[in-house]
């Protein structure tokens, strides 16, 4: 029995040996893990797990920038073209309150670390993330530049290592101020990009004018733009703003406790105004210009980036010939004239004009967004048609100050209503240079996107100057030559209208005089001359082109 006990004791290691073994295993694990970590880090730094931005790309970080359209003075901003409406701003133009709030909330040791905050990482690990994350502002900027996220555990570990490497590179090549301005120009507040646009949207002011509580609200929203949206969730936004103010007191001490408490009692005070692409100068012109510029970008290269320009991301500056004052006068003229014409037209509507034109309504119904969306949702056609005759609450265009009103009507009635809205267009050109100075494609761009300036319609009497010019050149006539004065009989009607000198007839746009010239010159020669002076559309060789029937 004693022998067996002795043998058993020899096989069992002592407590001392157990401790030694555990320590060895622990050190092996730590050193081995560190070695593996360093091994992966080195390979990540050379791009083994995905391309890292070069030094040149870091020095010129490429965020999506809106292209800007300017009027003929080179200063007046007409509008923007973008996928992400971003307006870059220098550090000196950002309120110090924004910087203070950001550092207190996101990275209190920002000025003390070199891109990675070991203390913050340790705190995050110890608290399992409950005491705040370990990412610095520089790391967050690196993550935005890399545009990474998602994936499994291994992918997230590799992404984090690449993020650290880029953060260290950023700290090496940029000042702290440059990193802060890069960060604030890139971050988003939902569909609002960059601190300048966020300041404009929520407070109608530039970032340099933001107060402490306003800055705290915007910085607080960064944690969750939707969750802390002051328009949709004012209570949550207020609590989040006050938490940021508290951190500015406790963490960094930029505010005294009494100052923080006083600011917490203030209301949100937002002046929300959504950025609207329909606003701005000459929206119809800008829409046409966008299509032209898309084609231009396909054939022009950005040398620095080694690719074609991207109209929606490269922040191009586009200078046009539109004159802001002339454009304003043109738009005012259209509003004044068409609102009066619509009122006069509506007073004459005494019967159902759609009985004989149901095909127009059916076509408009099937081209509507409502029809397309319901079709995509798999709703039966019979049910879709039925829904167009059921009253719903909606907004419609009207000639009031806001150009819209809330009402209840059926979708079909809304189609009839909008189809009866009178339309027009207005374009002004410099007759010497051909520069477009004003462009109004319809009565309201938000509601009626169709551009009547570019529409293919009969030119009418605008063709007569071409005919008169040819008469001066080819028929040996002068401005004082007498034309017209006779009745012209066509197959279905008779045209008369007196006569006079060419100058008089052109000024009065007399149809009989134009037909007189056409009978002398001929339709074929007139069409050929029109093409020779730059008319590119098809012109039928018929006498009626004298009146602009083409």
C-alpha positions as CSV (number, residue, x, y, z in Angstrom):
1,X,0.0,0.0,0.0
2,X,2.9,2.3,0.9
3,X,4.6,1.4,-2.3
4,X,1.6,2.3,-4.3
5,X,1.3,5.6,-2.5
6,X,5.0,6.4,-3.2
7,X,4.6,5.7,-6.9
8,X,1.5,7.9,-7.0
9,X,3.3,10.8,-5.3
10,X,6.2,10.6,-7.8
11,X,3.8,10.9,-10.7
12,X,2.0,14.0,-9.3
13,X,3.9,17.3,-9.8
14,X,4.2,19.6,-6.9
15,X,2.4,23.0,-6.6
16,X,5.6,24.7,-7.2
17,X,6.1,22.9,-10.5
18,X,2.5,23.8,-11.5
19,X,3.1,27.5,-11.0
20,X,6.3,27.3,-13.0
21,X,4.5,25.5,-15.8
22,X,1.7,28.1,-15.8
23,X,4.1,31.0,-15.9
24,X,5.9,29.4,-18.8
25,X,2.7,28.9,-20.7
26,X,1.6,32.4,-19.9
27,X,4.8,33.9,-21.1
28,X,4.8,31.7,-24.2
29,X,1.3,32.8,-25.0
30,X,2.1,36.5,-24.5
31,X,5.4,36.4,-26.4
32,X,3.9,34.2,-29.1
33,X,0.8,36.3,-29.4
34,X,2.9,39.4,-29.6
35,X,5.2,37.8,-32.2
36,X,2.1,36.8,-34.3
37,X,0.7,40.3,-33.8
38,X,3.9,42.0,-35.0
39,X,4.2,39.5,-37.9
40,X,0.7,40.4,-39.0
41,X,1.3,44.1,-38.5
42,X,4.4,44.0,-40.6
43,X,2.7,42.2,-43.4
44,X,-0.3,44.5,-43.2
45,X,2.0,47.5,-43.4
46,X,3.3,46.3,-46.8
47,X,-0.2,45.7,-48.1
48,X,-0.3,41.9,-47.8
49,X,-3.9,42.0,-46.6
50,X,-5.1,44.8,-48.9
51,X,-3.8,47.9,-50.5
52,X,-3.0,50.8,-48.1
53,X,-3.1,54.4,-49.2
54,X,0.2,55.8,-50.4
55,X,1.9,58.8,-48.9
56,X,0.7,60.9,-51.9
57,X,-2.9,59.7,-51.3
58,X,-2.7,60.6,-47.6
59,X,-1.3,64.0,-48.4
60,X,-4.2,64.5,-50.8
61,X,-7.0,62.5,-49.1
62,X,-9.8,62.2,-51.7
63,X,-13.3,62.7,-50.2
64,X,-16.4,63.1,-52.3
65,X,-16.6,66.8,-53.1
66,X,-19.6,68.5,-54.7
67,X,-18.9,70.2,-58.0
68,X,-19.8,73.9,-57.9
69,X,-21.5,75.9,-60.7
70,X,-20.8,79.7,-60.9
71,X,-22.5,82.5,-62.8
72,X,-20.8,84.8,-65.3
73,X,-19.2,87.0,-62.6
74,X,-17.2,84.0,-61.4
75,X,-18.4,84.5,-57.8
76,X,-22.1,83.8,-57.6
77,X,-22.7,80.2,-56.7
78,X,-25.6,78.9,-58.7
79,X,-25.8,75.4,-57.3
80,X,-23.9,72.1,-56.9
81,X,-23.7,68.7,-58.4
82,X,-23.0,65.8,-56.0
83,X,-23.7,62.4,-54.5
84,X,-22.3,63.7,-51.2
85,X,-22.9,67.4,-50.8
86,X,-19.6,68.4,-49.1
87,X,-18.1,71.9,-48.8
88,X,-14.5,71.8,-47.4
89,X,-13.5,74.3,-44.8
90,X,-10.2,75.3,-43.3
91,X,-9.4,74.8,-39.6
92,X,-9.3,78.5,-38.9
93,X,-12.9,78.8,-40.0
94,X,-14.2,76.2,-37.5
95,X,-15.3,77.4,-34.1
96,X,-13.0,76.4,-31.2
97,X,-16.2,75.2,-29.5
98,X,-16.5,72.5,-32.1
99,X,-12.9,71.4,-31.6
100,X,-13.3,71.4,-27.8
101,X,-16.5,69.4,-27.9
102,X,-15.1,66.9,-30.3
103,X,-11.9,66.3,-28.3
104,X,-13.8,66.0,-25.0
105,X,-16.2,63.5,-26.5
106,X,-14.1,61.4,-28.8
107,X,-10.4,61.7,-27.8
108,X,-9.5,63.7,-24.7
109,X,-5.8,62.9,-25.1
110,X,-5.7,63.9,-28.8
111,X,-2.8,66.3,-28.4
112,X,-0.8,63.8,-26.4
113,X,-0.8,60.6,-28.5
114,X,0.7,59.8,-31.9
115,X,-2.4,58.3,-33.5
116,X,-3.0,55.4,-31.1
117,X,-4.0,55.9,-27.4
118,X,-2.8,52.9,-25.4
119,X,-4.7,54.2,-22.3
120,X,-8.0,54.4,-24.1
121,X,-7.5,50.9,-25.6
122,X,-6.7,49.5,-22.1
123,X,-9.8,51.3,-20.7
124,X,-12.0,49.9,-23.5
125,X,-10.7,46.3,-23.0
126,X,-11.1,46.5,-19.2
127,X,-14.6,47.9,-19.4
128,X,-15.6,45.7,-22.4
129,X,-16.5,48.9,-24.3
130,X,-18.8,50.3,-21.6
131,X,-16.4,53.1,-20.7
132,X,-16.0,54.3,-24.3
133,X,-14.2,53.0,-27.4
134,X,-10.5,53.0,-27.8
135,X,-10.3,54.6,-31.3
136,X,-8.7,58.0,-31.5
137,X,-9.9,60.8,-33.8
138,X,-6.9,59.9,-36.1
139,X,-8.0,56.3,-36.2
140,X,-11.6,57.3,-37.1
141,X,-10.2,59.4,-39.9
142,X,-8.1,56.5,-41.1
143,X,-11.1,54.2,-41.1
144,X,-13.0,56.7,-43.2
145,X,-10.1,56.9,-45.7
146,X,-9.9,53.1,-45.9
147,X,-13.7,52.8,-46.2
148,X,-13.7,49.5,-44.4
149,X,-16.2,47.8,-42.1
150,X,-18.1,44.6,-41.6
151,X,-16.7,41.1,-42.2
152,X,-15.9,38.4,-39.6
153,X,-13.6,38.5,-36.6
154,X,-10.4,37.9,-38.7
155,X,-11.3,40.6,-41.2
156,X,-12.1,43.1,-38.4
157,X,-8.7,42.4,-36.7
158,X,-6.9,43.0,-40.0
159,X,-8.9,46.1,-40.6
160,X,-8.0,47.4,-37.2
161,X,-4.3,46.8,-37.9
162,X,-4.5,48.7,-41.2
163,X,-6.4,51.4,-39.4
164,X,-3.5,51.8,-36.9
165,X,-0.9,51.9,-39.6
166,X,-2.7,54.6,-41.5
167,X,-3.3,56.5,-38.3
168,X,0.4,56.5,-37.6
169,X,1.1,57.7,-41.1
170,X,-1.4,60.5,-40.8
171,X,0.2,61.7,-37.5
172,X,3.6,61.6,-39.2
173,X,2.5,63.7,-42.2
174,X,-0.1,66.0,-40.8
175,X,-0.4,68.5,-38.0
176,X,-3.0,68.0,-35.3
177,X,-5.0,70.9,-36.8
178,X,-4.9,69.4,-40.3
179,X,-6.2,66.0,-38.9
180,X,-9.1,67.7,-37.1
181,X,-10.1,69.7,-40.2
182,X,-9.8,66.6,-42.4
183,X,-12.0,64.7,-40.0
184,X,-14.7,67.3,-39.7
185,X,-14.8,67.8,-43.4
186,X,-15.4,64.0,-44.0
187,X,-17.8,63.0,-41.3
188,X,-21.5,62.9,-42.0
189,X,-24.7,63.9,-40.2
190,X,-26.9,61.4,-42.0
191,X,-27.3,62.8,-45.5
192,X,-25.5,66.0,-44.6
193,X,-21.7,65.9,-45.2
194,X,-19.1,67.9,-43.5
195,X,-19.2,70.5,-40.6
196,X,-20.0,73.4,-42.9
197,X,-23.1,71.9,-44.3
198,X,-24.2,70.5,-40.9
199,X,-23.9,74.0,-39.5
200,X,-25.9,75.5,-42.3
201,X,-28.6,72.9,-42.2
202,X,-29.2,72.9,-38.5
203,X,-28.4,76.4,-37.5
204,X,-28.3,78.5,-40.7
205,X,-24.8,79.8,-40.0
206,X,-21.2,79.2,-40.8
207,X,-19.1,76.9,-38.5
208,X,-17.1,79.8,-37.2
209,X,-20.3,81.3,-35.6
210,X,-21.4,78.2,-33.7
211,X,-22.0,78.7,-30.0
212,X,-20.9,76.1,-27.3
213,X,-24.3,74.4,-27.0
214,X,-24.7,74.3,-30.8
215,X,-21.3,72.8,-31.3
216,X,-22.1,70.2,-28.6
217,X,-25.3,69.2,-30.4
218,X,-23.5,68.7,-33.7
219,X,-20.7,66.7,-32.1
220,X,-23.1,64.6,-30.1
221,X,-25.0,63.7,-33.3
222,X,-21.9,62.0,-34.7
223,X,-22.4,59.0,-32.5
224,X,-25.7,58.3,-34.3
225,X,-27.1,60.9,-36.7
226,X,-30.4,59.2,-37.0
227,X,-30.8,58.4,-33.3
228,X,-29.9,61.9,-32.2
229,X,-31.5,63.9,-35.0
230,X,-32.9,67.0,-33.3
231,X,-35.8,67.3,-35.8
232,X,-37.1,63.7,-35.4
233,X,-35.9,62.9,-31.9
234,X,-35.5,66.2,-29.9
235,X,-35.5,64.6,-26.5
236,X,-32.7,62.2,-27.3
237,X,-30.8,65.0,-29.1
238,X,-31.1,67.2,-26.0
239,X,-29.8,64.4,-23.7
240,X,-26.9,63.7,-26.0
241,X,-26.0,67.4,-26.2
242,X,-26.0,67.7,-22.5
243,X,-23.8,64.7,-22.1
244,X,-21.3,66.3,-24.4
245,X,-21.4,69.5,-22.3
246,X,-20.8,67.3,-19.2
247,X,-17.8,65.8,-20.8
248,X,-16.4,69.2,-21.6
249,X,-16.6,69.9,-17.9
250,X,-15.4,66.6,-16.5
251,X,-13.0,65.3,-19.0
252,X,-11.2,68.3,-20.4
253,X,-12.3,71.1,-18.1
254,X,-12.8,73.6,-21.0
255,X,-16.1,74.5,-19.3
256,X,-16.7,75.4,-15.7
257,X,-19.4,73.4,-13.9
258,X,-21.6,76.4,-13.6
259,X,-21.2,77.2,-17.3
260,X,-22.1,73.6,-18.3
261,X,-25.2,73.6,-16.1
262,X,-26.4,76.9,-17.6
263,X,-25.9,75.6,-21.1
264,X,-27.8,72.4,-20.3
265,X,-30.9,74.5,-19.5
266,X,-30.9,76.1,-23.0
267,X,-33.3,74.7,-25.6
268,X,-31.9,73.1,-28.8
269,X,-32.6,76.3,-30.8
270,X,-32.2,74.6,-34.2
271,X,-33.2,76.4,-37.4
272,X,-33.4,73.4,-39.6
273,X,-33.5,74.0,-43.4
274,X,-32.9,71.0,-45.6
275,X,-30.4,71.4,-48.5
276,X,-32.6,71.4,-51.6
277,X,-31.2,70.7,-55.1
278,X,-34.2,72.3,-56.6
279,X,-33.2,75.6,-55.1
280,X,-30.5,77.8,-56.5
281,X,-30.1,79.9,-59.6
282,X,-31.4,78.5,-63.0
283,X,-32.2,74.9,-62.0
284,X,-33.3,73.9,-65.5
285,X,-30.1,75.2,-66.9
286,X,-28.1,73.4,-64.3
287,X,-29.9,70.1,-65.1
288,X,-28.9,70.4,-68.8
289,X,-25.4,71.5,-67.8
290,X,-25.0,68.4,-65.7
291,X,-25.7,66.1,-68.6
292,X,-23.2,68.1,-70.8
293,X,-20.6,67.9,-68.1
294,X,-21.1,64.1,-67.7
295,X,-20.1,63.7,-71.3
296,X,-17.1,66.1,-70.8
297,X,-15.8,64.1,-67.9
298,X,-15.7,60.9,-70.0
299,X,-13.1,62.4,-72.3
300,X,-11.0,64.4,-69.8
301,X,-8.5,63.0,-67.4
302,X,-7.5,64.0,-63.8
303,X,-3.7,63.7,-64.1
304,X,-3.2,63.4,-60.3
305,X,-5.6,60.6,-59.9
306,X,-4.8,58.9,-63.2
307,X,-8.5,58.6,-64.3
308,X,-11.3,60.5,-65.9
309,X,-12.9,63.3,-63.9
310,X,-15.9,62.4,-61.7
311,X,-18.5,65.1,-61.9
312,X,-20.1,64.0,-58.6
313,X,-17.1,63.5,-56.5
314,X,-14.1,65.6,-57.7
315,X,-15.2,69.1,-56.6
316,X,-15.0,70.7,-60.1
317,X,-15.5,74.4,-60.4
318,X,-17.8,75.1,-63.4
319,X,-18.1,78.7,-64.8
320,X,-21.1,79.6,-66.9
321,X,-22.4,82.5,-68.9
322,X,-25.6,82.9,-66.9
323,X,-26.1,86.4,-65.6
324,X,-27.7,86.3,-62.1
325,X,-29.7,89.5,-62.5
326,X,-31.0,88.6,-66.0
327,X,-31.9,85.1,-64.7
328,X,-33.8,86.6,-61.8
329,X,-35.7,89.0,-64.1
330,X,-36.5,86.1,-66.4
331,X,-37.9,83.9,-63.5
332,X,-39.9,86.8,-62.1
333,X,-41.4,87.5,-65.6
334,X,-42.4,83.8,-66.0
335,X,-44.0,83.8,-62.5
336,X,-45.9,87.0,-63.1
337,X,-47.1,86.1,-66.5
338,X,-48.0,82.4,-66.0
339,X,-49.7,82.9,-62.6
340,X,-52.0,85.4,-64.3
341,X,-52.5,83.2,-67.4
342,X,-53.3,80.1,-65.3
343,X,-56.0,82.1,-63.4
344,X,-57.5,83.2,-66.6
345,X,-57.4,79.7,-68.0
346,X,-59.0,78.1,-64.9
347,X,-61.9,80.5,-65.2
348,X,-62.8,79.0,-68.6
349,X,-62.9,75.4,-67.4
350,X,-66.6,74.6,-67.3
351,X,-66.6,71.0,-68.5
352,X,-64.8,67.8,-68.3
353,X,-62.0,68.1,-70.9
354,X,-60.7,64.6,-70.2
355,X,-63.7,62.6,-71.6
356,X,-62.1,62.4,-75.1
357,X,-58.5,62.1,-73.8
358,X,-58.6,59.1,-71.4
359,X,-55.5,57.7,-73.2
360,X,-53.4,60.6,-72.0
361,X,-54.5,60.0,-68.4
362,X,-53.8,56.3,-68.6
363,X,-50.3,56.9,-70.0
364,X,-49.5,59.5,-67.3
365,X,-50.8,57.1,-64.6
366,X,-48.5,54.3,-65.8
367,X,-45.5,56.7,-66.0
368,X,-46.0,58.0,-62.4
369,X,-43.7,57.0,-59.5
370,X,-46.7,55.7,-57.6
371,X,-47.5,53.2,-60.4
372,X,-43.8,52.1,-60.7
373,X,-43.4,51.7,-56.9
374,X,-46.6,49.6,-56.5
375,X,-45.6,47.5,-59.5
376,X,-42.2,46.8,-57.9
377,X,-44.0,45.8,-54.7
378,X,-45.9,43.1,-56.6
379,X,-49.3,44.7,-56.3
380,X,-51.9,43.5,-58.9
381,X,-52.6,46.0,-61.8
382,X,-56.3,46.0,-61.0
383,X,-55.5,47.0,-57.4
384,X,-53.1,49.7,-58.5
385,X,-55.7,51.2,-60.8
386,X,-58.2,51.1,-58.0
387,X,-55.8,53.0,-55.7
388,X,-55.6,55.9,-58.2
389,X,-59.3,56.6,-57.5
390,X,-59.0,56.6,-53.7
391,X,-58.5,60.0,-52.0
392,X,-55.2,60.4,-50.1
393,X,-53.4,63.3,-48.5
394,X,-50.8,64.9,-50.7
395,X,-48.9,68.1,-51.7
396,X,-49.6,69.7,-55.1
397,X,-48.3,72.6,-57.0
398,X,-50.1,75.9,-56.8
399,X,-49.4,79.6,-57.5
400,X,-48.9,80.7,-53.8
401,X,-45.7,81.9,-52.1
402,X,-44.5,78.4,-51.3
403,X,-45.5,77.0,-54.7
404,X,-47.3,74.1,-53.0
405,X,-50.2,73.3,-50.7
406,X,-51.5,70.3,-48.7
407,X,-54.8,68.8,-49.9
408,X,-56.8,65.6,-50.2
409,X,-57.6,64.2,-53.6
410,X,-57.3,61.0,-55.7
411,X,-54.0,60.4,-57.5
412,X,-56.0,60.5,-60.8
413,X,-57.4,63.9,-59.9
414,X,-53.9,65.1,-59.2
415,X,-52.8,64.0,-62.6
416,X,-55.7,65.9,-64.2
417,X,-54.8,68.9,-62.1
418,X,-51.1,69.0,-63.0
419,X,-51.8,68.3,-66.7
420,X,-54.0,71.4,-66.8
421,X,-51.1,73.6,-65.5
422,X,-49.9,75.9,-68.3
423,X,-46.2,75.8,-69.1
424,X,-43.8,78.1,-70.8
425,X,-40.0,78.6,-71.3
426,X,-37.7,81.6,-71.5
427,X,-34.2,81.8,-72.9
428,X,-32.0,84.9,-73.5
429,X,-28.8,84.9,-75.5
430,X,-26.2,87.5,-76.4
431,X,-26.7,88.0,-80.2
432,X,-23.0,88.7,-80.7
433,X,-21.3,86.0,-78.7
434,X,-24.1,83.4,-78.5
435,X,-23.7,83.2,-74.7
436,X,-26.7,82.0,-72.8
437,X,-27.6,84.7,-70.2
438,X,-30.9,83.4,-68.8
439,X,-32.7,80.1,-68.9
440,X,-36.1,79.2,-67.5
441,X,-37.4,75.8,-68.6
442,X,-40.8,75.7,-66.9
443,X,-42.9,77.3,-64.2
444,X,-41.3,75.3,-61.3
445,X,-38.4,72.9,-61.4
446,X,-39.4,71.0,-58.3
447,X,-42.7,70.0,-59.7
448,X,-42.1,70.1,-63.5
449,X,-38.7,68.7,-64.5
450,X,-39.5,68.7,-68.2
451,X,-37.4,71.5,-69.8
452,X,-39.4,73.4,-72.4
453,X,-36.3,75.3,-73.6
454,X,-34.9,72.1,-75.1
455,X,-38.2,70.7,-76.2
456,X,-38.6,69.9,-79.9
457,X,-41.5,72.2,-80.9
458,X,-42.3,74.4,-83.9
459,X,-40.1,77.5,-83.8
460,X,-42.9,79.7,-85.2
461,X,-42.0,83.2,-86.2
462,X,-38.5,82.8,-84.7
463,X,-37.6,81.3,-88.1
464,X,-38.6,84.5,-90.0
465,X,-35.2,86.3,-89.5
466,X,-33.5,83.5,-91.3
467,X,-35.8,83.8,-94.3
468,X,-35.4,87.6,-94.3
469,X,-31.6,87.3,-94.2
470,X,-31.6,85.0,-97.2
471,X,-33.9,87.4,-99.1
472,X,-31.4,90.2,-98.5
473,X,-28.5,88.0,-99.7
474,X,-30.1,86.0,-102.5
475,X,-33.1,88.0,-103.8
476,X,-31.4,91.3,-104.1
477,X,-33.8,93.0,-101.7
478,X,-33.1,95.7,-99.1
479,X,-34.8,96.6,-95.8
480,X,-36.8,99.2,-97.7
481,X,-38.0,96.8,-100.4
482,X,-41.8,96.4,-100.5
483,X,-43.1,92.8,-99.9
484,X,-46.5,91.2,-99.1
485,X,-49.7,93.1,-99.9
486,X,-51.4,90.1,-101.6
487,X,-53.6,87.3,-100.6
488,X,-52.2,83.8,-100.6
489,X,-54.6,80.9,-101.0
490,X,-53.5,77.4,-99.7
491,X,-55.4,74.1,-99.8
492,X,-57.2,74.6,-96.6
493,X,-57.0,78.4,-95.8
494,X,-56.3,81.9,-97.1
495,X,-53.4,84.0,-95.7
496,X,-53.5,87.8,-95.9
497,X,-52.1,90.6,-93.8
498,X,-51.1,93.5,-95.9
499,X,-47.6,94.5,-96.8
500,X,-44.8,97.0,-96.3
501,X,-41.1,97.4,-96.3
502,X,-39.1,94.4,-95.2
503,X,-38.1,96.1,-92.0
504,X,-41.7,96.8,-91.2
505,X,-43.0,93.4,-92.1
506,X,-40.3,91.7,-90.0
507,X,-41.0,93.9,-87.0
508,X,-44.7,93.2,-87.3
509,X,-44.1,89.5,-88.1
510,X,-46.6,89.5,-91.0
511,X,-47.3,86.0,-92.2
512,X,-48.4,87.1,-95.7
513,X,-45.1,88.9,-96.2
514,X,-43.1,85.8,-95.1
515,X,-45.1,83.7,-97.6
516,X,-44.3,86.3,-100.3
517,X,-40.6,85.9,-99.7
518,X,-40.9,82.1,-99.7
519,X,-42.6,82.2,-103.1
520,X,-39.7,84.2,-104.4
521,X,-36.8,82.2,-102.9
522,X,-38.2,78.6,-102.6
523,X,-38.4,76.2,-99.7
524,X,-35.3,74.1,-100.8
525,X,-33.0,77.1,-100.8
526,X,-34.4,78.3,-97.5
527,X,-33.9,75.0,-95.8
528,X,-30.3,74.7,-97.1
529,X,-29.5,78.3,-95.9
530,X,-30.9,77.5,-92.5
531,X,-28.5,74.5,-92.2
532,X,-25.6,76.6,-93.4
533,X,-26.0,79.1,-90.6
534,X,-26.0,76.5,-87.9
535,X,-29.5,75.0,-87.6
536,X,-28.9,71.2,-87.1
537,X,-32.5,69.9,-86.7
538,X,-34.3,68.4,-89.7
539,X,-36.2,71.0,-91.8
540,X,-38.9,69.8,-94.2
541,X,-38.8,71.3,-97.7
542,X,-42.3,72.8,-97.6
543,X,-43.5,76.4,-98.0
544,X,-44.9,76.4,-94.4
545,X,-41.4,76.6,-93.0
546,X,-41.7,80.4,-93.7
547,X,-44.0,80.5,-90.6
548,X,-41.7,78.2,-88.6
549,X,-43.6,74.9,-89.0
550,X,-40.4,72.8,-88.6
